């Protein structure tokens, strides 16, 4: 098979540290005694709990009812008894209404879980309904409901689906393991998305530091002329939606626009695999692969974890901490969110748990900007981060808006490359929040 090669302009080459888990065997986490399943597992409206204390539930049973179009149902990841429905700590730092289930260790499957047939026998709408009912969202981190992404307005003509297998975030090997272990699921899920959208061309972009994954996917698409693989140069943020679209299709998403405005739908390889499971077995999204890694973990691993498993349990599964962690991050080091507690649940957005020791978490104190322009050189969206940050710190958000702050993908490349170690992306993120808030107020 002819594999194409491409990349995008800009970007950085951080220390990837993927060797910590790259060659580890993917394995399931020991069954947790309890799971805590927040009713907010995706972007959009949170779900309303459908169960109460004392109810018995089964694996795959719906326990959260969606509350709006941009929402999906939530399901029990274990069978057992609901011991409480109450606010619990969420990885976003807030307390969120959650269903707490005591695991009976029986893994009793709900009667709702049934195979749905094959793609050829299902209509586009039936496939979309399966995706919605299975609670499938983007597993690349954004958790945008997939059925919404596959429902473009009539005036938006979609030409391609691009699957993101780049996994450019340092330390994480979640998607790498998925593509190696379950390449046929990734391809099957992509075929389902193509049918929903009524198109016949899909691409899978994989960074060239994952040769085994490229080979596995290549074998899975033998004689399939609908799907092409792109071997992408290893560079951060190669997996960012807009950069991936440019690298694979040559198209550019206009400023302030969405991928669909360029005729493209982008999804994660994990999302495609979840769609495949929902069609073939009827099992909704109740577990995900998580990379647990970093210098403060005794034995870094890649684990399949039930949604609602506590992060503390995952770390214990890896032998616990090797030393006192200075920072625990939900996700990777570039775009992940630092946590103040490990008593939080694995959610659909949890691609990794990164535990760093004091040496690796150390960040120099920022100094004055020296106007070197490196942040401009590496910005994948061709912005001027130093000026946006400067105006944000002064509270001039109108100026930030005129400098296209809203186009920032918050990849952190500017902060990484800055010799003065200025926290550019943080101040840009503040500007974006204020611009949105002011827009809602009608300013």
N, C-alpha and C positions, 0 to 999 in steps of 0.2 A: 504493500500500500504506500502511495506517495503521501508523505507527511510534510506539510508546509511549515515554514518557520517565520516568525514575526515578533515584533515588540512595539513599544510606544516611545515617544520622545520624553526625556526627563527620567525621574526616578533615582533610586539609590540602591546601594548594595551593602546592607547591614550584615552583621555576623548572624548566619541563619540558625546555627545550633540544632539542626534537625537530626543530627547523628545520635542525639540522646535517646530517641525513640524510633528512628527510622527502621531499624531491623528487629524491633520487638514484635512479638506475636500478638495480634489483636485478640483480646479475651474478655469475657463478661465479668462485671463486678459481682462479688458475692451478693446474694439476695439481701437487700436492706430490710431491717426490722420494721422501719416505718418510712413512708415517703410523704413529702410535703409538696403538694401540687398547687402552685399559685393559679388564680383565675385570670392572671395576666401573663400569657406566654407568647404574646405576639404584638406587633404594632397594630394599633386600632383599638376598638372598644373591648374592654375586658369582658369575660364571661360571667354569667350569673350561676352560682352553685345550684346543682340539681339534686344534691344529696344532703342529708343531715346526719348529725351524730347518731351512731347506732346502726346506720344502714350497712348492709353487706353489699360489696361490689366485686366485680370480676374484671379480669384484664381486658382492656378494649372497650369497657362500658363507658358510655357518655356520662360525665359528671359535671360538665360545665356547658351551659347553653349560650351560644353566641348572641351578642347584643348589638347587631348592626351589620351592614354589608362588609365592612373591613373588619372582619372577625371570623373566627372558626371555633368549632366545638373543642372541648378538652376532655380527655379520656383517662380512666384509671390505668396506671402502669403496672399495678399488682392487684391480686385479689385479696380480700380481707375485710376488716371492719373500719368504717369511718369513725375515728375517735374524737375528731373535732373539726369544726368549720370556723376558722377564726383568722384574724390578721397575723401573718408571719413575715419574717424578714425576707426580702427579695434581693437578688443581685443588683438591682438598681439603687439599693440603699434605703428603700422605703419599706414600710409594712404593707403587705397586699393580702386581701382576702384569699385564704388557701384552704384546700381540703387535705386533711391529715389522715392517712390510712395506715392501720396496723396490718402488716403483711402476714397472711396465714400460711405462707410458703407453699401453697397448693398450686399456684399458677393456673387457676381455673379460668378458662377463656369464656368471654361473654358470647351469648347466642347471637349477638349482633355481628360478630366477626365471621364473615363468610366470603369465600372466593367470589370475585365479580365476573369471571370469564376472561376473554382475551381481547386485545385491542381491536382486532378486526370485527368482532361481534358487537362491540360497544359503539354507541354514537358519541360524537364530540361532547354533547351536553351530559350524557351519562358519565363519561370520564371526568368531566369537570365536577359533577355532583359527588363522585367518589372521592376526588381530591379534597373537596370542601368537607365532606362528612368524616374524612380521616384526619381532619385537623392539621393538614399539611401547610407549612409556611416555609419561607426561605431559610435554609440552614447554613447560609454563609455568614450569618450574624444579624442581618436586618430583621428577620422573622416577619416579612411582609406576607400576608395570606396569598398563597399561590393561585387560588381560584380567581382572585381579583386581577393578578398579573396576567392571567390567561383570558381576561375579559376586556380586551382593548375596545375603545369606542369605535363605532362603525367607520368613522372618518380616518382612523389610524390603520393603515395597511401594514401588516407585519410580513416581512420576507424571510427572516431567519430566527432561529432559536440558538443562543450561544450558551453552552454549559461551562461554568467556571470550575475548572479543576486545577487552577494555578496554585492555590494555597501559598501565596507569597509571604504571609505573615511568619516571621521567625519563630522557631521552636515547634510550631504545630505540624503534625503529620496525620491529622484526622482524615482528610480527604485522600491523601496518598494511600493510607491503609484501606480505605473504602474501595478505591479504584482497583487496588491489587486483589482484594478479597472478593469483591462483588461487581466486576466489570459488566456482567450481563444485566444486572439491575439498573446500572447507570444508563446503558443503551436502551433498555426497555422503557424506562421512564421518559427518556428523551423522545422516543417514538410516540409515546402517549401524548406528550405535549405538542408534537407536530400535528397529530390528528386533531386535537382540540382546536388548534389555530388554523387548520385547513391548509397547511403549507408542507413542503417536502424537502426542506433543507435545514439541517442542523449542524452545528460545529461544537467540538469539545476542545477547549484550550487548556493545555497542561504545560507547566514549566519544565524546561529541559533538565532540571535536577531530579526529575522523577522518571527515569528511563523505564523502570519496571512497570509503572502505571501506564505509560504510553504504549508499551508492548501489550499489556493486558487488555487495554481498551481496543487496541488495533485488532487483536484476535477476536474480540467480541463483535466487531462491526465488519468482519469479512463478508464480502459480497453485498454489503449494504451501501448502495450509492446515494442514500439520503444523507449520510453522516460523514463528516470529514474531521480529522484531528489536526490541530495546530500545536506544534512544539514551540512554546514561547520562551524567549530568553529569560533566564532567572534574574529577575529584577523586581524590586518593590516600588510601587504597588501594582504589579501586573494583574492582580485579581480584582482591582477596582473596576466597577461596571463600565464606565465610559472609556477607560484605557483598554479594557478587554475588547470592547466593540471596535475601537480603532485598530487594534492589533490584528483582529481576526477578519473583520469585514472591510476595513479601510474607510468606514463611515465615521463621521464625527457627530456627537450629540450636541445640538445647539445650546448656547448659554441659557440657563434657566429652563431647559427642556428635559424630557424623560427619554429613556432608551426607545420607547415606542415611537417617539417622534423621528427617530432614525430608522424605523422599520424593524426594530430588533427587540426581542424579549430575552433577558439574561436570567439564568437560574443556576443554582449550585448543584454540583454532582450529588450531594447528599439529598437534596430535595428530589432529584430524579429517582434515586434509589428508593426513597420513601413512597413515591408515587407507584413504583413497581410493586412494592410490598402490598400497598392498599388494593391494587388490582388483582394480584395473584393470590393473596391470602386473605384480604379483607382486614388485615391488622392496621389500625390507625397508628399515628405517630406517637408511640409511647416510650421510645428509647432512642438514644443517639450515641454516636462514637465521640469520645472525649480524650484529648491528649492531656495527661497529667505529667508535668515536666518541670525542669528548672534546677538550679544549683542547690536549692534547699530541700529537694526531695531525695530520699534514699535510693529508690529504684524507679525512675521514670517509666511510665507505661502508657499504652493506648488501650482504652477500655470501652466496652459497650455498657452504658449505664441506663437504668430506668429513669425516666423523667421523674423528678421529685427526690432522687437519691441525694443525700447530703454531701456537700463537698468534703466535709471532714471524713466521711466514709471512703471517698475516692482516694484521699491522701493516705489514709490508713491502709488501703489496698496496695499502695505502693511502698509500704514499709514505714510510713510516717515521715516526719521531717528529719533530715540529716543534721540540720542545725537550725537555730532560731531564724525563721524567715523575716526578712526586712519588708517584703512586699508580696502579697498574693493577688494575682490578677485573673479576672474572669475573661479569658480570651488570650490574645497574644500581646507582646510588649508594645507594639505600635498603636493598636486601636482598642486594646482591651481596657477594662475598667477595674481599677484597684479596689479591693474589698477591705472592709474593716473587721470582718468576721468570716470564719469558714463554716459557720452554722447557717449556711444558705443552701437552697436546693439547686440541683442541675435542672436547667430549663431548656427549652428548644434552641435557645441562642448559645448555649454553652458548648463551644467548640474545643475549649482548652482551659486548663487550670495551671497557671504558671506561678511557681513559687521561687522567688529570688532571694539569695543571701545578701548580706549587707554590701559586699563588694560589687555584685552585679546590679544591685538596685541603686547604687550611688549615682547621683547626678550633680554635676558641678553647679555652683551658684552662678546665675546669669550675670553677664556684664554688659556694658554698652555695645550697641550695634556698631560694627565697623564698616557697614555699607559695602561688604564684599560681593554681594549679589548671588551668593551660592544658593540661597533659598529660592531665588527666581529661576536659576538654572535647573534645579531638580524638580520644581513644581510640575506635576503631570498635567495640570489644568492650565498652565501658562499664566498663573496669577503672580502678584507681587506681594508675597506674604509679609515682608517687613513693613510695608506701608499700611496694609490692612490692620496688622497687629498694632502699629503705632497709633492709628486713629481710633482703634477699639479701646486702647488703654486711656485715651483722652475722652472717651464717651461720645465720639463723633460717628455715630452709627450710619447716618445718611451718607457720609463719605465712604464708609466701609461698603455700603450697598453699591455706590457708584463704581467702586473698584472690584465689583463682582464677587464679594465675599460669599454669597450664597452658592457659588459654583465650587467652593472648596469641598473636597471629599474627606477632609479631616484625616488624611493618611499619616500625617506626622513627619513626612519627609523633610519639611523645612526645619522643624525643631531638631531633628536628628543631625542634619548637616551643618547647622549653625555653629560656627566656632566660638561664638559668645554664649552659646547654650541658652539662648532666649526661648521662652516657652511660647513660641509663635502660635502653634495650633490651639493652645488653650484660650488665648485672647481672641483668636478668630472664631472659635466656637462660641464664645460669649457674644461676639458681634452678631453671629447668625441668629442666636436665640433672641437678641434684642430686636433685630430686624423683623423677625417673625411676629414677636409680641407687638411691636409698633404697627405692623400691618393689620393685625387683628383688631387693634384699637382704632384703626382708620386714620392713623397718622401718616 
